[in-house]
Amino acid sequence: MKTRTDAAELIRTLTYFEAPRPEALPTRLANPFHAAPPGPWGLQAAEALQQRLRETPAYREALWRPHCGKMFGVLVVAAQDGRVGFLSAFSGMLGGAWTADGFVPPLFEPLARDAFWPAGEAELAALEQRHVQLSREADALQAQGPVHSLREVEARRAEVEHVRAELSRDLWRQVTQGYVIPNARGETQTLAALFAPKPPPGGAGDCAAPKLLAYAFRHGLTPLELAEFWWGAPPLGGRRESGAYYPACDNKCGTVLPFMLQGLAVELPAPAATVSAGPRVLHEDAWLLVVDKPVGLPTLPGRHGPARDSVLVRLQARFPELSPASFLHELEPESSGLLVIARDAATRAALQRQFSCREAEHRHVAWLDGQVEGDDGTIDLPLRGTAQASLADCVDARHGKRTLSAWKVLRREASRTRVEFVPTTQLPHALRIHAAHPLGLGLPIVGDARLGREDARLMLHAEALAFVHPRTGERLSFTSPTPF
């Protein structure tokens, strides 16, 4: 039952269309991750919000400062009385505040956060200042000073770093427990639970789309059409144009929105065809597995479909202790090849160290659509939002995760090049981006329907795997013949 406070808040936040549009209302919400212009209802709502942003001096001043633009969103909704209107939201904060008149609120209670966040921030700032001071002392002692004094200062600095990291993790844990994420079925999850066992990335839950959907569910409004656009000065890395529409981000909303949309009619991609064979187990012992994944089979089932067909689900019939955390790498459904899977935490940590130190190797083979310039090299790109973002948006120098791949030309043909990739870091879709991006090789992998053009399949295969067994010390090598 709604309270008077809820009703008053809804009046301030929901804008009704003055006259019905000639176009029929959508019967289901469009896929928020699909890069397509909004429908007529969403377009009218977005243009109304954009006009408001133009006419409000405070927003003009705040959003057009260098690098201070922001993502905004509108959600067309049907009220219980049949009237149609729209809600408005902004990502993160606007003008240094989490709330603003006419916009839906955040997914947490600001007063509850204020009870612990300012004190935590002040403590972190004091630790940062102490760390800077100790770093200066260490620099001075390195130039001239007793070795034992330098070691004492470095030990104190390391302790400050440890305390600072622990405090930062504790604060973020408190923050993420305060986000309550609802879905269309009436279920709720905390932000921390949605991303578990990993911590949520910064800004998760603060995008416009989750705010809009949560508010609609809370007030009994039916979501009909969503549109998100950038407004104001471009961000530091560029790649955003004021007034342009963009799909939901993958690195944050890719986990949050699938849960929120459960119980709602949504135009989602058709499920992949069933794969009858595999994965083939090449090695099995008490500590690890090596398997050969067929093309078309996902490595993991997805957070909101834990029983969905995948390598993990098929292996759990024989190895029930396995979980998503057991996998050292994740191959995309469209690719194929070798995977190593740890059966306990100690084995996983040891294997991770080998791959990060380049003592282990995971070699991939791909056909690229065109002629590669040069014969070999290394690609070093900071990536984020790799699953759904446009190619340009995948590379982000400020917020991206560093990804490295060595490459070598194996063979050249008239219209394509066979290339070997050896990634040092593992991130889904990274090799596809390394191949297609202008800062990489500038050529998409053959069959990459997202970044290039369709073919019989994605011509990417994990052909070889080599590492030292963490328990036996034996060097193990495996190969899977490339099927193309």
PEJOGI-V830219 format. One record per residue. N is the residue number from 0. SS is DSSP state (H for helix, E for strand, - for the rest). PSI is psi in radians with two decimals (* if undefined). NEAR is the number of other C-alpha atoms within 10 Angstrom. Layout:
n = [N N]
ss = [SS SS]
psi = [PSI PSI]
near = [NEAR NEAR]
This chain:
n = [0 1 2 3 4 5 6 7 8 9 10 11 12 13 14 15 16 17 18 19 20 21 22 23 24 25 26 27 28 29 30 31 32 33 34 35 36 37 38 39 40 41 42 43 44 45 46 47 48 49 50 51 52 53 54 55 56 57 58 59 60 61 62 63 64 65 66 67 68 69 70 71 72 73 74 75 76 77 78 79 80 81 82 83 84 85 86 87 88 89 90 91 92 93 94 95 96 97 98 99 100 101 102 103 104 105 106 107 108 109 110 111 112 113 114 115 116 117 118 119 120 121 122 123 124 125 126 127 128 129 130 131 132 133 134 135 136 137 138 139 140 141 142 143 144 145 146 147 148 149 150 151 152 153 154 155 156 157 158 159 160 161 162 163 164 165 166 167 168 169 170 171 172 173 174 175 176 177 178 179 180 181 182 183 184 185 186 187 188 189 190 191 192 193 194 195 196 197 198 199 200 201 202 203 204 205 206 207 208 209 210 211 212 213 214 215 216 217 218 219 220 221 222 223 224 225 226 227 228 229 230 231 232 233 234 235 236 237 238 239 240 241 242 243 244 245 246 247 248 249 250 251 252 253 254 255 256 257 258 259 260 261 262 263 264 265 266 267 268 269 270 271 272 273 274 275 276 277 278 279 280 281 282 283 284 285 286 287 288 289 290 291 292 293 294 295 296 297 298 299 300 301 302 303 304 305 306 307 308 309 310 311 312 313 314 315 316 317 318 319 320 321 322 323 324 325 326 327 328 329 330 331 332 333 334 335 336 337 338 339 340 341 342 343 344 345 346 347 348 349 350 351 352 353 354 355 356 357 358 359 360 361 362 363 364 365 366 367 368 369 370 371 372 373 374 375 376 377 378 379 380 381 382 383 384 385 386 387 388 389 390 391 392 393 394 395 396 397 398 399 400 401 402 403 404 405 406 407 408 409 410 411 412 413 414 415 416 417 418 419 420 421 422 423 424 425 426 427 428 429 430 431 432 433 434 435 436 437 438 439 440 441 442 443 444 445 446 447 448 449 450 451 452 453 454 455 456 457 458 459 460 461 462 463 464 465 466 467 468 469 470 471 472 473 474 475 476 477 478 479 480 481 482 483]
ss = [- - - H H H H H H H H H H - E E - - - - - - - - - - - - E E - - - - - - - - - H H H H H H H H H H H H H H H H - H H H H H H H - - - - - - E E E E E E E E E - - - - - E E E E E E E - - - E - - E - - - - - - - - - - - - H H H H H - - H H H H H H H H H H H H H H H H H H H H H H H H H H H - - - H H H H H H H H H H H H H H H H H H H H H H H H H H H H H H H - - E E E - - - - - E E E H H H H H - - - - - - - - - - - - H H H H H H H H H H H - - - E E E E E E E E E E - - - - - - - - - - - - - E - - - - - - - H H H H H H H H - - - - - E E - - - - - - - - - - - - E E E E E - - - E E E E E E - - - - - - - - - - - - - - - - - H H H H H H - - - - - - - H H H E - - - - - - - - E E E E E E E - - H H H H H H H H H H H H - - - - E E E E E E E E - - - - - - - E E E E E E E E - - - - - - - H H H H E - - - - - E E E E E E E E E E E E - - - - E E E E E E E - - - - - - H H H H H H H - - - - - - - - E - - - - - - - - - - - - - - E E E E E E E E E - - - - - - E E E E E - - - - -]
psi = [2.27 2.50 2.97 -0.62 -0.77 -0.76 -0.71 -0.68 -0.72 -0.69 -0.69 -0.39 -0.57 2.17 2.07 2.52 2.37 -0.63 2.54 2.49 2.68 -0.45 2.52 2.60 2.54 2.53 -0.27 2.71 2.36 2.69 2.02 -0.28 -0.03 2.17 1.58 2.63 2.65 2.78 3.11 -0.64 -0.79 -0.63 -0.76 -0.72 -0.76 -0.72 -0.59 -0.74 -0.72 -0.68 -0.69 -0.71 -0.60 -0.67 -0.13 1.94 -0.70 -0.67 -0.69 -0.77 -0.75 -0.67 -0.28 0.17 2.71 2.24 0.33 0.23 3.05 2.68 2.34 2.83 2.68 2.57 2.00 2.29 2.70 2.22 2.92 -0.37 0.10 -0.24 2.68 2.35 -2.85 2.67 2.70 2.58 2.79 2.71 2.50 -2.27 2.74 2.07 0.57 0.18 2.62 -0.35 2.64 2.57 2.34 -0.06 2.59 2.68 3.00 3.07 0.12 2.94 1.92 -0.64 -0.65 -0.69 -0.67 -0.31 -0.40 -0.41 -0.83 -0.73 -0.69 -0.72 -0.72 -0.70 -0.71 -0.71 -0.70 -0.70 -0.67 -0.74 -0.72 -0.67 -0.74 -0.75 -0.78 -0.59 -0.70 -0.73 -0.71 -0.71 -0.71 -0.70 -0.49 -0.62 -0.77 2.17 2.80 2.48 -0.68 -0.57 -0.70 -0.75 -0.67 -0.76 -0.75 -0.62 -0.72 -0.68 -0.73 -0.67 -0.71 -0.73 -0.72 -0.82 -0.72 -0.75 -0.74 -0.74 -0.74 -0.75 -0.73 -0.73 -0.78 -0.60 -0.76 -0.73 -0.86 -0.43 -0.36 -0.23 2.18 2.00 1.99 2.85 3.11 -0.25 -0.10 0.07 2.76 2.66 2.62 2.78 -0.69 -0.72 -0.62 -0.63 -0.12 2.52 -0.09 2.66 2.58 2.58 2.72 2.39 -0.11 2.33 -0.14 0.00 2.86 -0.75 -0.86 -0.65 -0.80 -0.81 -0.76 -0.73 -0.72 -0.78 -0.72 -0.60 0.23 0.50 2.49 2.02 2.34 -0.73 2.32 2.44 2.32 2.38 2.76 2.49 2.25 -2.84 2.58 2.72 3.05 -0.70 0.11 -2.63 0.30 2.35 2.28 2.26 -0.15 2.58 2.48 2.60 2.95 2.53 2.69 -0.71 -0.46 -1.02 -0.32 -0.39 -0.66 -0.85 -0.71 -0.62 -0.78 -0.55 -0.10 2.23 -0.02 2.49 2.00 2.46 1.53 2.77 2.59 2.50 2.62 2.70 2.61 2.40 2.14 -0.60 2.71 3.06 2.65 2.18 2.04 -0.46 2.42 2.21 -2.99 -0.24 -0.46 2.87 2.61 2.20 2.78 1.94 2.31 2.76 2.50 -0.21 2.14 2.63 -0.83 2.71 -0.27 2.47 -0.62 0.21 1.12 -0.31 0.06 2.52 2.31 2.99 -0.81 -0.89 -0.71 -0.65 -0.49 -0.35 -0.59 -0.53 1.35 -0.28 -0.20 2.59 3.01 -0.57 -0.25 -0.36 2.18 -0.56 2.83 2.00 2.46 2.71 -0.63 -0.26 3.12 2.99 -2.77 2.45 2.46 2.39 2.18 2.44 0.00 2.84 -0.67 -0.72 -0.73 -0.79 -0.71 -0.72 -0.69 -0.73 -0.72 -0.76 -0.70 -0.51 0.11 0.49 -0.24 2.79 2.37 1.73 2.31 2.64 2.44 2.62 2.25 2.51 1.49 -3.04 2.08 2.38 2.29 3.04 -0.44 2.98 -2.93 2.37 2.25 1.80 2.40 2.03 2.59 2.74 0.81 -0.35 -0.62 -0.34 2.76 2.84 -0.76 -0.66 -0.23 -0.50 2.11 1.82 -0.45 -0.76 -0.09 2.79 2.29 2.31 2.37 2.40 2.23 2.54 2.72 2.37 2.26 -0.64 2.59 2.39 3.12 -0.72 0.08 2.89 2.29 2.18 2.52 2.31 2.37 1.66 2.43 -0.64 2.62 2.11 2.25 2.41 -0.06 -0.78 -0.63 -0.69 -0.72 -0.66 -0.83 -0.50 2.49 -0.47 -0.09 -2.13 -0.20 0.23 2.23 2.72 2.43 2.31 0.10 1.63 -0.45 -0.79 -0.14 -2.00 2.73 2.67 -2.94 -0.62 2.98 2.09 1.16 2.22 2.30 1.73 -0.56 2.60 2.30 2.38 2.90 2.23 2.15 -0.42 -0.68 -0.34 0.04 2.42 2.07 2.41 2.41 2.58 2.63 1.96 2.34 2.21 0.28 *]
near = [5 9 8 9 8 12 12 10 17 17 11 13 20 22 18 18 15 9 7 13 12 8 9 9 17 14 12 14 19 19 18 25 19 15 14 13 14 21 15 16 26 22 19 18 25 27 13 15 20 17 10 13 16 13 11 10 10 11 17 16 12 17 19 16 12 12 14 17 23 22 22 24 27 29 29 32 28 19 18 11 7 10 12 23 21 29 28 26 29 28 21 20 14 17 13 8 9 19 17 14 9 17 22 25 23 25 22 21 13 15 9 11 13 11 10 13 17 11 11 16 14 11 15 18 13 13 19 15 12 15 19 13 12 19 16 12 16 20 14 12 17 14 8 10 12 10 10 10 14 18 14 12 18 17 13 16 21 14 13 17 16 12 14 19 14 12 17 16 13 12 16 18 15 15 17 22 14 18 21 18 23 24 22 21 13 11 12 15 16 18 24 22 16 19 17 11 10 10 15 21 13 12 12 21 27 22 25 28 28 26 26 27 26 21 20 24 17 14 16 14 22 21 26 23 25 29 28 29 23 22 25 24 19 20 15 14 13 12 13 22 16 16 16 12 22 23 21 26 23 18 19 20 23 17 20 26 22 16 22 23 20 16 12 15 15 16 13 13 9 6 6 12 8 10 14 9 10 16 24 15 14 15 13 12 8 9 16 20 18 19 21 22 27 22 23 19 25 24 25 23 17 15 16 13 11 12 13 15 18 22 24 24 21 17 18 12 10 9 13 12 11 18 17 17 15 19 19 16 19 18 24 19 18 18 20 27 26 27 26 23 23 23 22 16 12 13 18 21 13 15 23 18 13 16 19 14 11 15 14 20 17 22 22 22 23 27 26 27 22 18 16 19 11 9 11 15 14 16 18 16 22 16 22 25 23 21 19 20 20 17 17 13 17 23 25 19 14 11 12 15 16 16 19 21 22 15 22 17 19 14 12 15 10 7 9 17 22 21 22 23 27 20 23 20 18 19 19 14 17 22 24 24 25 27 26 21 19 12 13 18 20 18 24 24 29 25 20 21 13 13 18 16 13 13 11 8 15 24 23 30 27 25 23 20 20 17 20 16 15 17 12 7 9 10 11 12 12 17 15 17 10 16 11 11]
